Amino acid sequence: MDVHRTLGYRGCPTASTPGRSVTSTTEPAATAAAVARLVLEHGHPFPLKRDVASIFDALIGSLFPQLATHPARDEADLAARIEAACERFGSVAAPLTGLPAAELSSALLATLPGVHVRSLEDAQAILAGDPAAESLDEVIAAYPGFLAIAAHRLAHAAHQLEVPIVPRLMAELAHSRSGVDIHPAATIGHSFCIDHGTGIVVGETAVIGDEAKLYQGVTLGALSVSKDKAGTKRHPTIGDRVVIYANATVLGGDTTIGADSIIGGNVFLTSSVPPGSLVYQTPDYRVRRQRGGFDDTDFVI
């Protein structure tokens, strides 16, 4: 497409020259109309991020009062907030699905007990696995790993209702706040533990078993594939009770990490390992020959 022709430009300069003014030969009103036509030709109305953020915050804050901006006064107030948030979800999701808003609201509401129970199991797993954690309240209120997991439980529930866009926006809200990027379609089992969390990436078709634990910087990603492989399993399967340490990378839809395995820090895996495996990097080191000055292995940046 000739964008300049579409916009109706007639020789408008693209850069200024010292001492010369930049003027357009196109009327401002005509230019604005042309831009508007171009935008609407290639764009569609989406749910506003602030609307999804409001729904997300209301639901997370209702399910976990430790995360609420304004705690509910009593049970009736809390129930009213949950109902209102689900109704707003239905209103946003209905135009995207063609389904009645009330039906979508009720469907999301039905998932919330499970989201709450699963997320509490995750919080308990974090508390049990982190010596620095002093209480369940601290984990829920202050741990980015818990926020990322709870947000995923909620976004995954919305994804299973086959609502487009909204689950991904929820996931991106959690990503921006926690540093953890989990696709809403990823399948995660019970008592999932994220320690620290920053930099974790979990891809769309990843499957994680029960009682698994990921440290910061872990990537459960895909090998490079063409776009026509979008409907296939591209991300690894992680068995029960697997621990993956910081900055390890596990790639590929055919890659399975067997139950009770430990994957060490900085490991790069593109093939499966059996249950009970220990995979680690062997450190390469030697004693420096000089105490002062530069050695052969010193680098200057």
C-alpha positions in Angstrom: 0.0 0.0 0.0 1.2 3.5 -0.8 0.7 5.1 2.6 1.4 8.6 1.4 -1.2 8.3 -1.4 -3.7 6.9 1.1 -3.2 9.8 3.4 -3.5 12.3 0.6 -0.1 13.9 1.0 1.1 16.2 -1.7 4.8 16.7 -1.4 4.9 17.4 2.4 8.6 17.5 3.5 9.8 14.7 5.7 12.7 16.6 7.4 13.5 20.2 8.1 16.4 22.1 6.8 18.1 24.8 9.0 16.7 28.2 8.2 13.6 26.7 6.4 10.1 26.1 7.8 8.3 22.9 7.3 4.8 23.4 5.9 2.2 21.0 4.6 0.3 21.5 1.4 -2.5 19.4 2.8 -5.3 21.0 4.8 -5.1 19.9 8.5 -8.7 18.8 8.6 -8.3 16.7 5.4 -5.1 15.1 6.9 -6.8 14.2 10.1 -9.7 12.6 8.2 -7.2 10.6 6.1 -5.4 9.4 9.2 -8.6 8.4 10.8 -9.6 6.4 7.7 -6.3 4.7 7.6 -6.4 3.8 11.4 -10.0 2.4 11.1 -9.0 0.4 8.0 -6.3 -1.4 10.0 -7.6 -1.3 13.5 -10.5 -2.5 15.5 -12.0 -1.4 18.9 -10.3 -3.3 21.7 -11.2 -3.4 25.4 -9.4 -0.5 27.0 -6.5 -1.6 29.2 -7.8 0.5 32.0 -11.1 -1.4 31.9 -9.4 -4.7 32.1 -7.1 -3.4 34.8 -10.1 -2.3 36.8 -11.7 -5.7 36.5 -8.4 -7.5 37.3 -7.7 -5.4 40.4 -11.3 -5.8 41.7 -11.1 -9.6 41.3 -7.6 -10.1 42.7 -8.4 -7.7 45.6 -11.7 -9.5 46.3 -10.1 -12.9 46.3 -7.2 -11.8 48.4 -7.9 -8.9 50.7 -4.2 -8.5 51.3 -4.0 -7.1 47.8 -7.1 -4.9 48.0 -6.7 -1.2 47.6 -9.8 -0.6 49.7 -10.8 -3.6 51.9 -14.4 -4.6 51.9 -16.5 -3.6 54.9 -18.1 -7.0 55.4 -19.2 -10.1 53.6 -22.1 -8.4 51.9 -19.9 -5.7 50.5 -17.3 -8.2 49.4 -20.0 -10.3 47.6 -21.3 -7.1 45.9 -17.8 -6.3 44.7 -17.2 -9.7 43.2 -20.6 -9.7 41.5 -19.9 -6.2 40.0 -16.4 -7.2 38.8 -17.8 -10.3 37.1 -20.6 -8.2 35.5 -18.0 -5.8 34.1 -16.0 -8.7 32.8 -19.2 -9.9 31.0 -19.8 -6.5 29.5 -16.2 -6.3 28.1 -16.1 -9.9 26.9 -19.5 -10.0 25.3 -18.7 -8.0 22.2 -15.6 -10.1 21.6 -17.4 -13.4 21.8 -21.0 -12.8 20.7 -22.2 -14.4 23.9 -24.6 -12.7 26.4 -22.8 -10.7 29.0 -24.8 -12.3 31.8 -23.7 -15.8 30.6 -20.1 -14.8 30.6 -20.4 -13.2 34.0 -21.9 -16.3 35.5 -19.3 -18.5 33.9 -16.4 -16.5 35.3 -18.0 -16.4 38.8 -18.2 -20.2 38.7 -14.5 -20.4 38.3 -13.5 -18.1 41.2 -13.7 -20.7 44.0 -11.2 -22.9 42.2 -9.0 -19.9 41.4 -9.0 -19.0 45.1 -8.2 -22.5 46.4 -5.5 -23.2 43.8 -3.8 -19.8 44.5 -3.8 -20.4 48.3 -2.1 -23.8 47.6 0.5 -21.8 45.6 1.0 -19.4 48.5 1.4 -22.2 50.9 4.0 -23.8 48.6 6.0 -20.5 48.4 5.8 -20.1 52.2 7.0 -23.7 52.8 9.8 -23.4 50.3 11.3 -20.0 51.2 13.1 -19.6 54.5 12.8 -15.8 54.2 9.0 -15.9 54.1 7.6 -15.2 57.6 3.8 -15.6 57.0 1.1 -16.4 54.4 0.0 -12.8 54.6 3.5 -11.7 53.6 3.6 -14.0 50.6 0.2 -12.9 49.3 0.8 -9.2 49.9 4.4 -8.8 48.9 5.7 -11.7 46.8 5.7 -11.0 43.0 5.8 -14.7 42.4 2.5 -15.1 44.1 0.9 -12.2 42.2 2.1 -13.8 38.9 0.6 -17.2 39.8 -2.7 -15.8 41.1 -3.0 -13.6 38.0 -2.3 -16.6 35.8 -5.0 -18.7 37.6 -7.5 -15.9 36.8 -6.4 -15.3 33.2 -6.3 -19.0 32.5 -9.9 -19.3 33.8 -10.9 -16.5 31.4 -8.9 -18.2 28.6 -10.8 -21.4 29.1 -14.1 -19.5 28.6 -12.7 -18.8 25.1 -12.7 -15.1 25.6 -10.1 -13.5 23.4 -7.7 -10.6 24.2 -8.9 -10.1 27.8 -6.8 -13.0 29.3 -3.7 -11.8 27.5 -4.3 -8.2 28.8 -4.6 -9.7 32.3 -1.4 -11.6 31.8 0.4 -8.5 30.6 -0.8 -6.6 33.7 0.8 -9.2 35.9 3.9 -9.2 33.7 4.4 -5.5 34.1 3.9 -5.7 37.9 5.8 -8.8 38.7 8.4 -9.3 35.9 6.9 -12.8 35.2 5.5 -13.5 31.8 3.1 -16.5 31.8 0.9 -17.0 28.8 -2.8 -17.5 29.9 -3.1 -20.7 28.0 -0.2 -22.5 29.9 -1.3 -25.4 32.0 0.0 -25.3 35.6 -0.7 -27.9 38.3 -1.2 -27.6 42.1 1.1 -25.9 44.6 3.2 -24.1 42.0 6.1 -22.1 43.5 7.9 -19.2 41.9 10.9 -17.9 43.9 11.9 -14.3 43.2 10.4 -14.6 39.7 11.9 -11.7 37.7 12.5 -12.7 34.1 10.5 -16.0 34.1 8.8 -16.8 30.8 6.3 -19.6 30.4 5.0 -20.2 26.9 1.5 -20.8 25.6 1.6 -24.6 25.3 3.8 -25.3 28.4 2.6 -27.9 30.9 3.8 -27.8 34.5 3.0 -30.5 36.9 2.2 -30.4 40.6 4.6 -29.0 43.2 7.0 -27.6 40.7 9.4 -24.7 41.5 10.9 -22.1 39.2 13.6 -19.6 40.1 14.2 -16.2 38.4 15.1 -16.0 34.8 13.8 -19.5 33.8 12.5 -19.8 30.3 10.1 -22.5 29.2 10.1 -21.6 25.5 9.7 -22.9 22.0 12.3 -23.7 19.4 12.1 -21.5 16.3 9.1 -22.6 14.3 7.0 -21.2 11.4 3.7 -19.5 12.0 1.8 -22.5 10.7 2.9 -24.4 13.8 0.8 -22.1 16.0 -1.7 -24.8 16.9 0.9 -27.4 17.9 2.6 -28.0 21.2 5.8 -25.9 21.0 6.7 -25.6 24.7 8.1 -28.2 27.2 6.3 -30.4 29.7 7.6 -30.2 33.3 6.9 -33.1 35.6 5.7 -33.1 39.2 8.1 -31.8 41.9 10.7 -30.6 39.3 12.9 -27.7 40.5 14.5 -25.4 37.8 17.1 -23.0 39.0 17.9 -19.5 37.9 18.4 -18.6 34.2 17.9 -22.2 33.0 16.3 -22.5 29.5 14.1 -25.4 28.5 12.9 -25.4 24.9 10.7 -27.5 22.6 7.3 -29.1 22.6 8.8 -32.6 22.6 11.0 -31.8 25.6 9.8 -33.4 28.8 11.5 -33.0 32.2 10.7 -36.1 34.2 9.3 -35.9 37.7 11.5 -35.2 40.7 14.3 -33.8 38.4 16.5 -30.9 39.3 17.7 -28.6 36.5 20.7 -26.4 37.6 21.2 -22.7 36.9 22.1 -21.6 33.4 21.4 -25.0 31.8 20.2 -25.0 28.2 18.0 -28.0 27.4 16.3 -29.0 24.1 15.9 -32.7 24.8 14.0 -34.7 27.4 15.5 -36.1 30.6 14.1 -39.1 32.6 12.5 -38.8 36.1 14.9 -38.2 38.9 17.6 -36.5 36.7 20.1 -33.9 37.9 21.3 -31.6 35.1 23.8 -29.0 35.8 26.6 -26.9 34.3 30.2 -27.8 35.3 31.9 -24.6 36.3 35.2 -23.8 34.4 37.6 -22.0 36.6 41.3 -21.6 37.2 43.5 -19.6 39.7 44.6 -16.2 38.5 48.3 -16.0 37.9 48.6 -12.3 39.0 47.4 -10.5 42.0 48.1 -7.1 40.4 47.8 -6.0 36.8 46.0 -7.8 34.1 45.7 -11.5 33.5 45.1 -13.1 30.1 41.4 -13.7 31.0 40.7 -10.1 32.1 38.3 -8.1 29.9 38.1 -4.4 29.4 34.7 -2.9 28.5 
